[in-house]
Amino acid sequence: MRAEFFRPIWRRIAVVMICFCWAVLELASGAPYWALVFGAFGATAIWQFFLSGWPENHAEEIQND
């Protein structure tokens, strides 16, 4: 079951923005490895929060429990 903390859309957007902003910060400071890591975190967050159908699938999970 997914965390209720991420139910409000503003929190999901904030997590994505923080990940990508941190990736840009790392890239600007000369740490491409960490920029790639945080960029991957941001991309994964976009997939999980917006492209995989969540929170619509979450409502189905709650009904099945």
FIKOL-560727 format. One record per atom (N, C-alpha, C): residue in three letters; x, y, z. Coordinates in steps of 0.1 Angstrom, whole numbers, padded with zeros to 4 digits, always signed. Example, Ala and Ser with C-alpha at 12.3 -4.5 7.8 and 13.67 -1.06 7.14 Angstrom:
BEGIN
ALA+0132-0057+0078 ALA+0123-0045+0078 ALA+0132-0033+0078 SER+0128-0022+0071 SER+0137-0011+0071 SER+0129+0000+0079 
end
This chain:
BEGIN
MET+0008-0012+0000 MET+0000+0000+0000 MET+0009+0012+0000 ARG+0005+0023-0007 ARG+0013+0035-0008 ARG+0011+0044+0003 ALA+0020+0053+0006 ALA+0020+0062+0017 ALA+0009+0072+0016 GLU+0002+0075+0026 GLU-0008+0085+0026 GLU-0002+0099+0026 PHE+0010+0100+0030 PHE+0017+0113+0030 PHE+0018+0119+0016 PHE+0018+0112+0006 PHE+0020+0117-0008 PHE+0006+0119-0014 ARG-0005+0118-0007 ARG-0018+0119-0013 ARG-0020+0133-0019 PRO-0017+0144-0012 PRO-0019+0158-0017 PRO-0009+0160-0029 ILE-0014+0165-0040 ILE-0006+0167-0052 ILE+0006+0176-0050 TRP+0005+0186-0041 TRP+0016+0196-0039 TRP+0028+0189-0033 ARG+0026+0179-0025 ARG+0037+0171-0019 ARG+0044+0163-0030 ARG+0037+0157-0039 ARG+0043+0150-0050 ARG+0051+0159-0059 ILE+0045+0170-0062 ILE+0052+0180-0071 ILE+0065+0185-0064 ALA+0064+0188-0051 ALA+0075+0193-0043 ALA+0087+0182-0043 VAL+0084+0170-0041 VAL+0094+0159-0041 VAL+0101+0159-0055 VAL+0094+0160-0065 VAL+0099+0159-0079 VAL+0108+0171-0081 MET+0103+0183-0078 MET+0111+0195-0079 MET+0124+0196-0071 ILE+0123+0191-0059 ILE+0135+0190-0050 ILE+0145+0181-0056 CYS+0141+0170-0061 CYS+0151+0160-0067 CYS+0158+0167-0079 PHE+0150+0173-0088 PHE+0156+0179-0100 PHE+0165+0191-0097 CYS+0160+0199-0087 CYS+0168+0211-0083 CYS+0181+0206-0077 TRP+0181+0196-0069 TRP+0193+0191-0063 TRP+0202+0185-0074 ALA+0197+0179-0084 ALA+0205+0174-0095 ALA+0212+0185-0102 VAL+0205+0196-0104 VAL+0211+0208-0111 VAL+0222+0214-0102 LEU+0219+0214-0089 LEU+0229+0219-0080 LEU+0242+0211-0080 GLU+0240+0198-0080 GLU+0252+0189-0080 GLU+0259+0190-0093 LEU+0252+0191-0104 LEU+0259+0193-0117 LEU+0266+0206-0118 ALA+0261+0217-0112 ALA+0267+0230-0112 ALA+0280+0230-0104 SER+0280+0221-0093 SER+0291+0221-0084 SER+0302+0211-0089 GLY+0299+0204-0100 GLY+0310+0196-0106 GLY+0309+0181-0101 ALA+0297+0177-0097 ALA+0296+0163-0093 ALA+0285+0156-0102 PRO+0290+0152-0114 PRO+0280+0146-0123 PRO+0274+0133-0118 TYR+0281+0125-0110 TYR+0276+0112-0105 TYR+0264+0115-0097 TRP+0265+0124-0087 TRP+0254+0127-0078 TRP+0242+0134-0086 ALA+0246+0142-0096 ALA+0235+0148-0104 ALA+0227+0137-0111 LEU+0234+0127-0116 LEU+0227+0115-0122 LEU+0218+0108-0112 VAL+0223+0106-0100 VAL+0216+0099-0090 VAL+0203+0106-0087 PHE+0204+0119-0084 PHE+0192+0127-0080 PHE+0183+0129-0092 GLY+0188+0130-0104 GLY+0180+0130-0116 GLY+0172+0117-0118 ALA+0178+0106-0115 ALA+0171+0093-0115 ALA+0161+0093-0105 PHE+0163+0098-0093 PHE+0153+0098-0082 PHE+0141+0107-0087 GLY+0144+0118-0093 GLY+0133+0126-0099 GLY+0125+0120-0109 ALA+0132+0113-0118 ALA+0125+0106-0129 ALA+0116+0094-0124 THR+0122+0087-0114 THR+0114+0077-0107 THR+0102+0082-0100 ALA+0103+0094-0094 ALA+0092+0100-0087 ALA+0081+0104-0097 ILE+0086+0110-0108 ILE+0076+0113-0119 ILE+0068+0101-0123 TRP+0075+0090-0125 TRP+0069+0077-0129 TRP+0059+0073-0119 GLN+0063+0072-0106 GLN+0055+0067-0096 GLN+0043+0076-0092 PHE+0045+0089-0092 PHE+0035+0098-0088 PHE+0025+0102-0099 PHE+0029+0103-0111 PHE+0021+0108-0122 PHE+0018+0099-0133 LEU+0027+0091-0137 LEU+0025+0083-0149 LEU+0020+0069-0147 SER+0021+0063-0135 SER+0017+0050-0132 SER+0002+0049-0128 GLY-0005+0060-0128 GLY-0019+0060-0125 GLY-0022+0062-0111 TRP-0013+0066-0103 TRP-0015+0068-0089 TRP-0020+0082-0087 PRO-0030+0085-0079 PRO-0036+0077-0068 PRO-0048+0069-0072 GLU-0052+0069-0085 GLU-0064+0061-0089 GLU-0062+0046-0085 ASN-0051+0041-0088 ASN-0048+0027-0084 ASN-0048+0025-0069 HIS-0045+0035-0062 HIS-0044+0035-0047 HIS-0058+0033-0041 ALA-0068+0039-0047 ALA-0082+0037-0043 ALA-0086+0022-0045 GLU-0082+0016-0056 GLU-0085+0002-0058 GLU-0079-0007-0048 GLU-0066-0004-0044 GLU-0059-0011-0034 GLU-0066-0011-0020 ILE-0071+0001-0017 ILE-0078+0003-0004 ILE-0091-0006-0004 GLN-0098-0006-0015 GLN-0111-0013-0015 GLN-0108-0028-0015 ASN-0097-0033-0020 ASN-0093-0047-0020 ASN-0088-0052-0007 ASP-0083-0043+0002 ASP-0078-0047+0015 ASP-0089-0050+0025 
end
